Amino acid sequence: MTPSGKLFISGSDDKTIKLFDLQEKQVLYDFEQVHEDAVLCLAISPDEKHFASGSADKTIKLYDLIQKDEIHHFKDAHEGLLCLINTKT
């Protein structure tokens, strides 16, 4: 969930990520087939402009939440990645 409580993202074993509007109670965007294996973890930046996803495919991907685009891809990041965290610096 974003810090404002307005948006929520979910990842699935079907390799997709969904962005939800909690106020309107609807899916805003489907990031389809973004990984080659199950999406295991997600983290949203405190400014609500970016998010990261971690997958069983050993990758971490960074996305622009506004443009709905992937902005970076880390290959062979970790095997068995289960958690991402983002903090203010």
C-alpha positions as CSV (number, residue, x, y, z in Angstrom):
1,M,0.0,0.0,0.0
2,T,1.2,3.5,-0.7
3,P,2.0,5.8,2.2
4,S,-1.1,7.9,1.4
5,G,-3.3,4.7,1.5
6,K,-4.7,5.5,-2.0
7,L,-3.0,2.8,-4.0
8,F,-2.1,-0.9,-3.5
9,I,0.0,-3.2,-5.6
10,S,-0.1,-7.0,-5.7
11,G,2.1,-9.6,-7.3
12,S,1.2,-13.1,-8.3
13,D,2.5,-16.5,-9.3
14,D,1.0,-15.8,-12.7
15,K,4.0,-13.4,-13.2
16,T,1.8,-10.3,-13.1
17,I,1.5,-7.2,-11.0
18,K,-1.7,-5.2,-10.5
19,L,-2.1,-1.6,-9.3
20,F,-5.3,-0.9,-7.4
21,D,-7.1,2.3,-6.6
22,L,-8.4,1.7,-3.1
23,Q,-10.8,4.7,-3.1
24,E,-12.5,3.7,-6.4
25,K,-12.1,-0.1,-5.6
26,Q,-10.8,-0.9,-9.1
27,V,-7.7,-2.1,-10.9
28,L,-5.9,0.9,-12.4
29,Y,-3.3,-1.1,-14.3
30,D,-2.1,-4.6,-15.1
31,F,1.6,-5.1,-15.5
32,E,1.3,-8.4,-17.4
33,Q,4.0,-11.0,-17.7
34,V,6.6,-8.7,-16.2
35,H,8.7,-11.6,-14.8
36,E,9.6,-15.0,-16.0
37,D,8.4,-16.6,-12.7
38,A,6.2,-15.8,-9.7
39,V,6.3,-12.3,-8.3
40,L,7.3,-12.8,-4.6
41,C,7.7,-9.3,-3.2
42,L,7.0,-5.6,-3.8
43,A,8.0,-2.3,-2.3
44,I,6.6,1.2,-3.0
45,S,8.8,4.3,-2.7
46,P,7.8,6.8,0.0
47,D,7.1,9.4,-2.7
48,E,4.7,7.0,-4.4
49,K,6.5,7.5,-7.8
50,H,8.3,4.2,-8.1
51,F,8.0,0.6,-7.0
52,A,10.2,-2.5,-7.1
53,S,9.3,-6.1,-7.6
54,G,11.3,-9.3,-6.8
55,S,10.7,-12.6,-8.4
56,A,11.5,-16.3,-8.2
57,D,13.3,-15.7,-11.6
58,K,16.1,-14.1,-9.5
59,T,15.4,-10.6,-10.8
60,I,14.5,-7.3,-9.2
61,K,12.8,-4.7,-11.4
62,L,12.2,-1.0,-10.7
63,Y,9.2,0.7,-12.2
64,D,8.0,4.3,-12.7
65,L,4.5,4.2,-11.1
66,I,3.3,7.3,-12.9
67,Q,4.4,6.2,-16.5
68,K,3.8,2.5,-15.8
69,D,7.3,1.7,-17.3
70,E,10.2,-0.5,-16.2
71,I,13.2,1.7,-15.5
72,H,15.8,-0.8,-14.4
73,H,16.3,-4.5,-14.2
74,F,18.7,-6.3,-11.9
75,K,19.5,-9.9,-13.2
76,D,20.6,-12.7,-10.9
77,A,19.9,-10.5,-7.9
78,H,19.1,-13.3,-5.4
79,E,17.9,-16.8,-5.4
80,G,14.8,-17.2,-3.2
81,L,14.3,-13.5,-2.8
82,L,11.3,-13.1,-0.4
83,C,11.4,-9.5,0.8
84,L,12.1,-5.9,-0.4
85,I,12.0,-2.8,1.7
86,N,12.2,0.9,0.9
87,T,12.9,3.6,3.4
88,K,13.3,7.3,3.3
89,T,16.9,8.5,3.3
